[in-house]
Amino acid sequence: MDKSATPSLSRRHFLAFSGAAAAAPALWLPRRRARNDKVQIGVIGMGIRGRNLLRSEFFPNEGFRVVAVCDVDRTRREHAKTLVDERQGSTDCVVFEDHRDLIQHPDVDAVVIATPDHWHAIQVLDACLAGKDIYCEKPLTRTLHEAKVLIDAVRKTGVVFQTGSQQRTEFGHRFVTACELVRNGRIGDLLTVHVGVGDPPVACDLPAEDMEPGLDWDRWLGPAKARPYNSILSPRGVHGHYPRWRDYRDFCGGPLADMGAHHFDIAHWGLGADTSGPVEVLPPADPTAKRGATLVYAGGVRVVHGGPNGTTFTGTDGVIHVDRGRLVSVPDKILQEELGDDALRLPRKPSHAQDWLDHIGTRTRPVCDVEVGARSAAVNLLLCEVYARRSSLAWDPTAWRFVGANAPNDILVDDGREGFRLPKV
């Protein structure tokens, strides 16, 4: 395939304005799908998360077909093609090094983004410009600025967006049940929520190593500042673990944001705060502590970083704790008594991929729409900022800006490297 050639316009999705979609926004033309008409996806990022998504979400679902894979590491992308071809019984899967080539491929209806966090915003915006529906892993972005930009871009282009916060659909619906009970007042008035996840990120001080053959290191770094290769960031070969780039602030919000994107998302769901956020962020009392920072919401509820793994809701009449393997309450009767017919019900979906597929068909918003993902990312990033500054911050979740005399709104900019700036939508 001549990847330098401009691809023909997709009959499936869009008409571009006189040129490649990367140069100008696409005119979205939604279409009805026949019952047996598969959504053809391209997967960007073929590390452990990309492969796990294929195996757990997309291979088992008859509504999808994988037509392309992309990775900046030659070994990983060739291995991914082998996985796809063996599963689908063909040799049709196309391989790309540059995500833009995959996005522009005319057979790709939708993209799955499983790259490190610092790449998410650029790749989402490129997909929006091409009119491709998007499934993007959490944490959705590495900066507050990126999170707001993605909300605006998805709304403008009308693509169907699912954030990979699978706790809303999977794990035996424990999280759905917990949030339903909280929002129906089963623990009384909500007072606090404790979210037990890891620490904020640290500076990257890893030493230089010999380059991994077949890896485009500059493209792996993308918008992050230039630094030498280290295998902790991009492991050699087809690795079987989650890499530790998640620890470093150039690439992620640390262990705090990595699992916080899941568990603070559940805190927001229980609060009914999917379209809002905190108004103040407070540092821990101990100036050296890596946990204990607090998010304060307009109604007075406090969400604290710290506590047992998972999410713990405390109200005037009881407590509910939920994690992936358990759901408990104090007193026990909170879980034992059924909700009434008139109770608020939250959606129960068979899987995260199926929810995305269903909404691609109806052109409506999935359970983890872009704003859900952006706002759960934002609370983690606000916490990271407070840990770095060790002073309180006031936040306007509607205007998406800091407020007050010392508002650090200078950080709400695109800080990517030259050549890796956010595309305009």
N, C-alpha and C positions, 0 to 999 in steps of 0.2 A: 504493500500500500504506500502511495506517495503522500506522506503526512503533511507535506508542504502545500498540497493542493487545497483549494477552498472546497469544502464539502458541499454537496447539493443540499438544497433546503429540505428539511424533513416534512414529509406529508403528514406526519403524526402530530406535529405540535405547533409550528410557527412560521410566520413570514418575517424575514428580516427587513429592516429599512435599508435598502440599497447597499448591501455589503454584509460582511461577516457579523454575526451577532455579538462578537467580542467588541466591535466598534460602535454599536448602537443598540438600544433596547429592542427586544423582540415584541411583536404584536401577538399577544396570546390568543390562540384560537382553541378553546376547550372542545373536546370531542367526546362523544359517547362511545364506550367500549362494548364490543360484543362479549357475550359470556365467556367465550374461549379465546379472547384476544389478550395475550399476555403483555404485561408492562416490561419492556426491554430495558435493563439497567446496566450501567457502567459503574464499577466500584473503584474508588480512588483511595489508595492506601491499602497495601496488602501485607501489613504486619499481622500480629496475632489478633487484633480486634477485627480487622477486615476479614480474615479467614474465619473467625468465629461467627461473624454475622452471616457469611455465606452458609456455613454449616447449620446454624441454629435458626436463622430467620428466613433466608431467601431460597436456598436449595429445597427445603421441605414445602415451600409454598408454590402451588401450581400456577398461581397468578403472575409469577415473575419468570423471566429468562435473562441470564447474564450474557451480555454480548460483548463486553469489553472490561478490561482491568488495567490499572495504572499504578505504577510505583516508581520512585526515583532510584530504587535498587534493582539491578538487573536480575539477581538471583530470586528475589521475592516475586517480581512480576512474572517471570517465566514459570516459577512454581505455581503461582495462582492460575495461570492459563491451563496448566496441566490438571489442576483440581477441577476447574470448570469444564474442560473438555471431557474428562473422564466421567464426571457426573451427568453431563448433558448428552453424552454419546456423539460428539461431533468434534471438529477441529475449527469451529467458526469463531471462537472467542478471539477478539483483537487485542493486542497488547500495546500500551502506550507508556512513555516515560514522562511526558508533559500532560498534566491534567486538562489543559486547554484543548489539546487534540482529541482527547476522549469526549469532552463535553460537546465539541463540534461534530462528532461522528453522527451521520444522519440516522443510524439505526438506534441510537440511544434515546430513549424516552425520558429517563429519569436517572439521577445519580445518587450513589451512596458514598458519603464522605467519612472515611475512617483514618484520616491523617492526624498527626500531632496538632494540638490545639492552635498553635500559632499560625497554621495554614488555613484553618476553617473559614475565616471571613472572606479571604480572597477567593477561595474555591466556591463558596456559596454565591458570592456576587457574580462570578463568571457564569455559573449555572443559571442564575436569575436572568442574566443578559441573554442567554440562549433559550430561555423559556422552558428549561428542564425542571421537572419536579425533583424535590430534594429530601433525602434522609441524611441528617448530619449527626454524628456522634456528639455526646456531651464531653466536657463543658463546651458550650456552644462557641464561646470566643475567649480570647486571652486578655482583651481590654474592654472597658466600659463603652468606649467610643464605638468599637466594632459591634457590640451588642445592639445598640440603637440603630446603627446603619443597616444591620440585617433585617430588623423589624420593618424599617421603611422600604427596603428593596423588595422584600417578599410581598408586602402589601401592594406596592406599585406594579409589580409584574404579574401577580396573581398565581404564582406557582404554589403547588401543594407541598407544605413543608412539615416534616416530622423530626423532632429532636429525639435523639436516642436515650431518653430517660425511661427505661423499660419498667421501672417500678410502678408506673401508673397502669400497666396492662398485664404484667406477669407476676411471678412469685405467689401463685395461689390467690391472687387478689387480696392479699393481706393489707396492702397499703390503701387500696380502694375502701375496704371495710373500715379501717382506722379513720380515714378522713371523713367518711360518711357519718360515723358515730360522733366525731368531734363537731362537724358542721350541723348535726341535728341536736346538739346540746346535751349529749349523753354524759359529758363530764362537767356540765354546768357552764359557767362563763369561763372562757379560755383565759388563762393568766400568763403562762410561759410555755415555751417550746425549747427543749434542749436537743441539739443535733450533735451526735457523737461521730466526728470524722477527724482526719489527721491534721497536721500542722501546716502553717503557711509556707510559701516557697522560699528558697534560698538562692543566693547568687551562684552562678555556675563557675566553678574553678577547676574543672577537670583538665588533666594534662593532655597534650597532643599525643596521638598514636598514628601509626602507619595507616594510610587510607585503605578502606575496604575496596577491593577491586569491583568495578561495575557500579559504584555508587556515585551519583551526581550530588556531591556534598553541598555545593553552593545552593542547589535547588532544594535540598533537604532543609537547609537553614532558612531559605526564603526571606520573609520580612524580619527575621531575628538578626541581631548584629552578628557580624562575621567572627568566627572563632575556629580553632583547629578541630579536626575530627576526633571523636572519642567514641568507642564502641558502646559505652553506657547509654549514649544518646540514640545512636542508630546501631543496634546489635548486628554482628556479622551473620550473614546467611539467613536461613529461615529459622527464626528463634521461636521458642515456646514459652516466653514469659512477657509480662507487660514491662516495657523499658522504663528506666528511671528518668527519662527526660521530664516526666511529670513533676519531679522534685524542684525544678529550676524555673525561676520567674521569667526568663526569656522565652520559655516555651509553654508554660502552664501556671496556674495558680497554686501549685504544690499539691500535696495530699489533701489539703483543705478543699480545694476546688474539684479535685478528681472525684472523690466520693461525695463531697458537698453538693455537687451538681445533682446528685440523686437525692440525698436526704434533705437538703434545704428546699428542693423541689416539692417534696412531700410536706414539709412545713408550710410552704405557700399554698398547697392544695387544701390542707386542713384549715388554713386561715381564710381561704377564699380570696387569695391575693394574686391570682394569675396575671392580672393586668395592673398591678400596683407594686408597692415595695416599701421598704422602711423609710422613715423620715429622719432618723438619726442613727449613727453607728458609734458605739462607745468602746474604748480600749479596755482591756482587763486592768484590774486594780494593780496587779503586779507588773511593773514595767518590763520584766524579762519573760513573762508568761507567753506561751505559744497557743494557749487556749483561754477562753473566758471572755472574748470580745462579744458584744451584744448588739443586736439589731432591734430598734424600737419602732413600732408601727403606730399609725395615727390613732388607733383605738386604745393604745396603751399596752398591747401585748408585747412581750419581750421574747426574742428568739436568741438563744445563747449558744455559742460555739463551744461545745463540751458536753460530757455526759456519756452514758453507755452507747455503744455502736447502734446507729439507727436514729430514730426520731421519737421523742418522748413528749407527749402533750399533757400538760397539767392544768386542770380547771378547778373551780370551786367545789365540785362534787366528785372528783376522781381523777385518775391518771390512765392514759393509754400509751403503751410502748409498742413500737413496731419496727422490725428489722426483717431482712429477707427470710430468715428461718423461724421467726416467731411473732406472735401477736398476743399481748397480755394486757390485762386491765386490773385496776384496783378501784373499787371492789370488783369481784368476778362477774357480778350480775350485769355490768355494762356490756360485756360481750355475749352474755347468755340470753338476754332479752331481745326479741325481734323488734325491728323498727316497724312503725305503723304504715298503713297504705298511703298516707299523705306525706310521708317523709321525703326529704330531698334524696335523690338517688344519683350516684355518680356512675359513669359508664363502665361496663365490664366488657373487655375486649378479649378475643382469643389469643392475640399476639400483637406485638408492636408493628411488625411488618404488615399483618393483615389489616390493622387499623389504617395504616398509610395507604394500602391498596384500595380499601373501601372508599377513602376520601379522594383518592385520585379519580375514581369513577364518578363521584358526585360533585367534585370541585369544591369541597367544603373543608373546614379546618380539622385536622386530627386532634387527638387528645393531648399531644405535646407539640402544638403549633409553635411557630418561631417565637412568639412573644413569651410563651411559657418557658422555653429554653433560654431566651435572652434574659429574662428577669431572674431565673434561678442562677444563671451565670453571674449576673450583676451583684447579687448579694454576696457571693463568694469573693468577687473582686473588691467590693466595698470593705469587706472584712480584711482582705490582704492589705488594702491601703491603710487601714487603721493600725494594723500590726506594724507596718513599716513606719508610720508617723508617730505612733503612740500618743495620739490626741484625738478627740472626738470630731466627727464630721457630720454636718447637716446635709440632707439629701432631699431633693424634690423629685419623687418618682414619676410625676407627670411630665415635668419639663426635662427630665433626665439630666439634671445639673446639680452640682453642689451649691449650697446657699450659705450666706453668712459672711462675716468680715474676712475670714481666711480661706474662702472657698477655692480649692485647687483645680479650677476648671481648665487650667493649662494642660492637664493630663488627658482631656477629652479630645484628642487629636489622633490622626493617623501617624504612628511613629515607625512605620516600616522602613526598611532599607530602600535606597534608590533602586529602581527596577522591580520592586516588590511592594508597591503601594496599592491601596484598595482601589479597584476599578470603580468608575462612576456609573451609577444606574439611574 
